[in-house]
């Protein structure tokens, strides 16, 4: 069992949760910005922005799914970190 008073434990849990939430928001914004550029570097012969502008749904879906997968993975990691900070 954790040492300290109940108020101290609740305060620390709230602090960990808020910090984890802020870190999560920053990582989501960063990954939503960086991941499409990484995909663009991995597919040098395909200009994603031009293909999406032309209405190529396959490219738009591909880039969107990769970005969503990375954001979901980071969300799971941040959630685990927040939960471990509470307990």
Secondary structure, DSSP 8 states (H G I E B T S, - for coil): ---S-HHHHHHHHHHHHHHHHHHHHHHHHHHHHHHHHHHHHH-TT--HHHHHHTT-HHHHHHHHHHHHHHHHHHHHHHHHHHHHHH-
